[in-house]
Amino acid sequence: MRKIYIFIFTVLFSLNSFSQNPDPQILEMIEETSLDSLTKYVRELSGEDSVVINGVKTIIKTRWTPLEGLAADYLKQRITEFGLSPIEQTVPGSMGPGDNILATKKGNQDSSSYYIICAHYDSFTDYCADDNASGCAAVLESARILADYEFPYTIVFAFWNEEEMGLMGSMYYADSVRNENGQILGVINLDMLGWDSDNNGEFDINVRNIANSTDLSDKIIEVVEDYSLSLSPIVFNPGTIYSDHYSFWLNNYGALVFSEAMFSGDGNPYYHSVEDRIDKFNMPYFHELGKLSVGIIATLASDYTVEIQEIYNQSINIYPNPASNYIYVQTSYKTEIQIFDLFGRSVLSTFVNKNNSIIDISSLNEGNFVIIAKSNLKYDIYKLIISR
């Protein structure tokens, strides 16, 4: 009888450490980003086009405090259409309706830890397409696309009110979460995404050395490179405090804002005026920043680390690797085989008997996977590459 060595160990592995660059599933999400949808959201939020809200055809003539209530209803309606459930968070002491609009996509591995993608929806005056209907449009498009996928971590899609009045909406939210020791993993704030007069694709990332903020900035640059976006990031550290990410810095959460190149010499000259309208947008540039919005929050919410502390059994052998349509399992025990994709979703589950067994994986797409083989409360963990 062959002697089996059993020992106690801790395995720490990241599902995303096996990911392809680009990851095919995140690439799929990015490619779903629609310029038509982004344009529609901006035109409706900035009052260029009429829209039916609560059954009534109307125009959102303004979003400036205290007349932003119609815009809030619009955001809730759109979020509901995407299959998410919006909630209103009333901000005490606000000068208008004061509601933050929030929607949550629950994670399937660690739902209590979450990333936020956000934008302020109030405005300084009428229209204000770039500041900040553009950021709201990118958050809406992210919600529309990502609602159909599963992620290990939770994503919160947030629309802050009264940014123009001193970050009141985001400050109340960030303070409240900190008081409850909430597990915010990072905040991506979007503020003004439509202006690129010299058509060079430059955009600003404003960050500071607070919590994991610089890691978030590095990840944005990776997404731009990995998915060949037509963008050129410019990092400012220490970055500006004049947007909603600052509320999270004050509470020691990792956060940043990315925007058009307003801090690097190509700011929108119509900012904070009634001339800030969508006809001034560089639409291909706006589309690329919309893709980046989807790509960065999907990447962050997928970057899940699993920790398993168990008894490890060295008696299981799985081959070949890379594999095509079948894998072979050699084991001394009846074993449960589970295969997970890089989003932590179980894509195949079966039992094999001892000795040699064949598992058909022809229904799985090409890519990288994780196998967890469980027998007698013991685990083996494998990376699996499927290539055809």
C-alpha positions in Angstrom: 0.0 0.0 0.0 1.4 3.4 -1.0 1.9 5.7 1.9 0.0 9.0 1.6 1.5 12.0 3.3 -1.0 14.4 4.8 -0.1 17.8 6.2 -1.8 21.0 7.4 -1.3 24.0 5.2 -2.7 27.3 4.1 -3.2 28.0 0.4 -3.6 31.6 -0.6 -4.3 32.1 -4.3 -5.8 34.8 -6.4 -8.3 33.8 -9.1 -7.2 36.8 -11.1 -3.5 35.8 -10.9 -4.3 33.2 -13.6 -6.1 35.7 -15.8 -5.3 36.3 -19.4 -4.4 39.8 -20.6 -6.9 40.7 -21.8 -9.3 38.6 -19.9 -11.9 37.4 -22.4 -14.9 37.9 -20.1 -13.9 41.5 -19.1 -13.2 42.2 -22.8 -16.7 41.1 -23.6 -18.1 43.5 -21.0 -16.0 46.4 -22.4 -17.1 45.6 -25.9 -20.7 45.8 -24.8 -20.2 49.5 -23.9 -22.5 51.4 -26.3 -21.9 54.9 -27.4 -25.6 55.1 -28.3 -26.5 54.3 -24.7 -24.0 56.8 -23.3 -25.2 59.5 -25.6 -28.9 58.8 -24.8 -28.2 59.1 -21.0 -26.4 62.4 -21.4 -29.0 63.9 -23.7 -31.8 63.0 -21.4 -30.1 64.0 -18.2 -29.0 67.3 -19.6 -32.4 68.3 -21.0 -31.6 67.9 -24.7 -34.3 65.2 -25.2 -37.6 64.5 -23.5 -38.0 61.3 -21.5 -40.9 59.5 -19.8 -40.4 59.5 -16.0 -43.0 58.0 -13.7 -45.3 57.7 -16.7 -45.1 61.3 -17.7 -43.3 62.7 -20.7 -41.0 65.5 -19.5 -37.7 67.3 -19.9 -35.0 67.4 -17.1 -34.5 71.1 -17.4 -32.0 71.4 -14.7 -30.2 69.4 -12.0 -29.1 72.3 -9.8 -30.1 72.3 -6.2 -32.9 72.3 -5.1 -34.4 71.2 -8.4 -32.6 67.9 -9.0 -35.5 65.7 -7.9 -36.6 64.8 -11.5 -33.0 63.7 -12.3 -33.1 61.4 -9.2 -36.3 59.8 -10.4 -34.7 59.3 -13.8 -31.7 57.5 -12.3 -33.9 55.3 -10.2 -36.0 54.4 -13.2 -33.0 53.5 -15.4 -31.5 51.4 -12.6 -34.7 49.5 -12.2 -34.8 48.8 -16.0 -31.4 47.2 -15.6 -32.7 44.7 -13.0 -31.2 46.4 -10.0 -33.0 47.8 -7.0 -32.2 51.5 -6.4 -32.4 53.0 -2.9 -32.5 56.6 -1.8 -30.3 57.8 1.0 -31.5 61.1 2.4 -28.7 63.5 3.3 -29.5 65.5 6.5 -29.1 69.2 6.2 -29.1 69.2 2.4 -30.4 72.3 0.6 -32.7 70.4 -1.7 -34.2 66.9 -1.9 -30.7 65.7 -1.0 -31.0 62.1 -2.0 -28.0 59.9 -2.9 -29.1 57.2 -5.4 -27.5 53.8 -4.8 -27.8 50.4 -6.4 -26.0 47.2 -5.3 -24.8 44.2 -7.3 -24.1 41.6 -4.6 -20.9 39.6 -4.8 -21.1 35.8 -4.8 -18.0 35.2 -2.7 -17.5 38.2 -0.3 -20.7 40.3 -0.5 -19.8 42.4 2.5 -16.7 43.9 0.8 -17.3 46.2 -2.1 -16.1 48.6 -4.7 -17.9 51.8 -5.6 -18.2 53.4 -9.0 -19.8 56.8 -8.7 -20.6 60.3 -10.1 -22.4 63.3 -8.9 -25.7 64.1 -10.6 -26.4 67.6 -9.4 -25.2 70.5 -11.6 -24.0 74.1 -11.3 -26.6 75.4 -13.7 -28.8 74.2 -16.6 -27.6 71.6 -19.1 -24.2 70.7 -17.7 -23.7 67.8 -20.0 -20.0 67.3 -19.3 -20.3 68.3 -15.6 -21.5 65.7 -14.8 -24.1 64.0 -17.0 -21.1 62.4 -18.7 -20.0 60.7 -15.4 -23.5 59.7 -14.6 -23.9 58.1 -18.1 -20.7 56.0 -17.6 -22.0 54.8 -14.2 -25.4 54.0 -15.7 -23.8 52.1 -18.6 -21.6 50.2 -16.2 -24.7 49.2 -14.2 -26.6 48.2 -17.4 -23.8 45.8 -18.5 -22.5 44.4 -15.2 -26.0 43.7 -13.9 -25.9 40.6 -16.1 -22.7 39.2 -14.7 -21.6 37.7 -11.4 -18.6 38.9 -9.4 -16.8 37.8 -6.3 -17.0 41.2 -4.7 -20.0 43.5 -4.4 -20.3 46.6 -6.7 -22.2 49.7 -5.6 -23.3 52.1 -8.3 -23.6 55.5 -6.7 -24.9 58.9 -7.8 -24.1 61.6 -5.3 -26.2 64.7 -4.8 -25.0 68.2 -3.9 -21.4 67.8 -4.9 -21.5 71.4 -6.2 -22.7 72.5 -2.7 -19.6 71.1 -1.0 -19.6 67.3 -1.5 -22.5 67.0 0.8 -23.9 63.7 -0.5 -20.7 61.7 -0.7 -19.5 63.1 2.6 -22.5 61.9 4.4 -22.3 58.5 2.8 -18.5 58.1 3.5 -18.9 59.2 7.1 -21.8 56.9 7.7 -19.9 53.8 6.3 -16.8 54.6 8.3 -18.8 54.9 11.5 -20.1 51.4 10.8 -16.6 50.1 9.8 -17.9 49.3 6.3 -15.6 47.3 4.1 -15.1 49.7 1.1 -12.3 48.2 -1.0 -12.0 51.2 -3.4 -13.8 54.1 -5.0 -13.7 55.1 -8.6 -15.2 58.6 -9.1 -16.1 59.8 -12.6 -16.3 63.6 -13.1 -16.4 65.1 -16.6 -15.6 62.7 -19.4 -16.6 64.4 -22.7 -14.0 67.0 -23.6 -10.9 66.3 -25.7 -10.3 69.3 -27.9 -6.9 68.2 -29.2 -8.0 64.6 -29.8 -5.0 63.1 -28.1 -6.9 60.7 -25.8 -5.2 62.1 -22.6 -7.2 61.9 -19.3 -6.3 62.7 -15.8 -6.1 60.4 -12.8 -6.1 62.3 -9.5 -4.8 60.2 -6.6 -3.0 60.5 -3.2 -1.1 58.2 -1.0 -4.1 57.3 1.1 -5.0 53.6 1.8 -4.9 51.7 -1.5 -5.5 54.7 -3.8 -2.3 54.4 -5.8 -3.1 50.7 -6.4 -6.4 51.7 -7.9 -4.5 54.2 -10.2 -2.1 51.5 -11.3 -5.0 49.1 -12.1 -6.6 51.8 -14.3 -3.4 52.1 -16.3 -3.3 48.3 -16.6 -6.8 48.2 -18.0 -6.0 50.9 -20.5 -3.0 48.9 -21.7 -4.5 45.4 -21.5 -7.6 46.2 -23.5 -5.9 48.6 -25.9 -8.0 51.6 -25.1 -7.3 54.7 -27.1 -6.4 56.7 -24.0 -3.3 58.2 -22.4 -3.4 58.5 -18.6 -1.8 61.3 -16.8 -1.4 60.8 -13.0 -1.5 63.6 -10.5 -0.2 62.8 -7.0 -1.1 64.6 -4.9 -4.3 65.0 -6.8 -7.2 67.4 -6.5 -9.6 67.4 -3.6 -12.4 69.0 -5.6 -14.7 66.1 -6.3 -16.5 63.3 -4.4 -13.5 61.0 -4.0 -12.2 63.4 -1.4 -14.9 62.4 1.0 -13.5 58.9 1.0 -9.9 60.1 1.4 -11.0 61.9 4.6 -12.3 58.6 5.9 -9.1 56.7 4.9 -10.6 54.7 2.1 -8.8 54.2 -1.2 -10.3 56.4 -3.9 -9.5 58.4 -7.0 -11.2 60.5 -9.7 -10.5 60.2 -13.4 -11.7 62.8 -15.8 -10.9 64.5 -19.1 -7.5 66.3 -19.1 -8.8 69.3 -17.2 -5.7 69.4 -14.9 -3.2 68.8 -17.7 -4.1 71.7 -20.0 -7.2 70.7 -21.9 -10.1 71.6 -19.6 -13.6 72.3 -20.9 -13.9 76.1 -21.3 -17.7 75.8 -21.0 -17.5 74.2 -17.6 -20.1 75.6 -15.1 -22.0 77.4 -17.8 -25.2 76.8 -19.9 -22.9 76.3 -22.9 -21.8 73.0 -21.4 -23.8 70.8 -23.8 -23.3 67.5 -25.6 -22.6 69.1 -29.0 -19.2 70.0 -27.6 -18.3 66.4 -26.8 -15.5 64.4 -28.5 -17.7 61.4 -28.9 -15.1 58.7 -29.6 -13.1 59.9 -26.6 -16.2 59.8 -24.4 -16.8 56.2 -25.6 -13.3 55.2 -24.7 -13.7 56.6 -21.1 -17.0 54.8 -20.9 -15.3 51.5 -21.8 -12.6 52.3 -19.2 -15.4 52.8 -16.6 -16.8 49.4 -17.3 -13.4 47.7 -17.5 -12.0 49.1 -14.3 -14.9 48.3 -12.0 -15.3 44.8 -13.6 -11.6 44.1 -13.1 -11.5 45.3 -9.5 -14.7 43.3 -8.5 -13.2 40.2 -10.1 -9.8 40.4 -8.4 -10.8 37.9 -5.6 -8.4 36.2 -3.2 -9.6 32.9 -1.8 -8.0 31.6 1.4 -8.4 27.9 2.2 -7.0 26.3 5.4 -7.5 22.6 5.3 -5.8 19.2 5.2 -4.1 18.7 1.9 -4.1 15.3 0.1 -1.3 14.7 -2.4 -2.9 11.6 -3.9 -4.9 13.4 -6.7 -3.4 13.8 -10.2 -5.2 15.8 -12.9 -3.9 15.9 -16.5 -3.3 17.1 -19.2 -2.8 20.8 -18.6 -3.3 22.7 -20.9 -6.3 20.6 -21.8 -8.7 20.6 -24.8 -12.0 18.7 -24.4 -11.2 16.2 -21.6 -9.2 15.9 -18.4 -8.2 12.7 -16.6 -8.3 12.4 -12.8 -6.3 9.8 -10.9 -7.4 9.6 -7.2 -7.5 7.1 -4.4 -10.9 8.2 -3.1 -14.3 9.2 -4.4 -13.7 12.9 -5.2 -15.8 15.9 -5.9 -14.4 18.0 -8.7 -15.5 21.6 -9.1 -14.2 24.0 -11.8 -14.5 27.7 -11.3 -14.0 30.5 -13.8 -12.0 33.6 -12.9 -15.1 35.3 -11.5 -15.6 32.6 -8.9 -18.5 31.0 -10.6 -18.8 27.3 -10.6 -19.0 26.2 -14.2 -18.7 22.4 -13.8 -19.3 20.1 -10.8 -19.1 16.3 -10.8 -18.0 13.3 -8.7 -15.3 10.8 -9.8 -14.6 7.4 -8.4 -11.2 6.2 -7.3 -8.6 5.2 -9.9 -8.9 6.8 -13.4 -11.8 8.9 -14.5 -12.5 11.1 -17.5 -14.3 14.5 -17.3 -15.7 16.1 -20.4 -14.9 19.8 -20.5 -15.8 20.4 -24.1 -18.7 22.7 -23.1 -16.3 25.2 -21.4 -14.8 28.1 -23.2 -11.1 28.5 -23.7 -9.4 30.4 -20.9 -8.1 29.9 -17.4 -9.9 28.1 -14.6 -9.4 26.9 -11.0 -10.2 23.3 -10.0 -10.9 22.4 -6.4 -10.9 18.6 -5.8 -12.4 17.6 -2.5 -12.2 14.1 -1.0 -12.6 13.1 2.7 -12.7 16.8 3.6 -9.3 17.3 2.0 -8.6 19.7 -0.9 -6.4 19.9 -3.9 -6.3 23.2 -5.8 -5.2 23.4 -9.4 -4.9 25.9 -12.2 -6.4 24.7 -15.4 -5.9 26.1 -18.9 -8.3 25.2 -21.7 -6.9 25.7 -25.1 -8.1 24.4 -28.5 
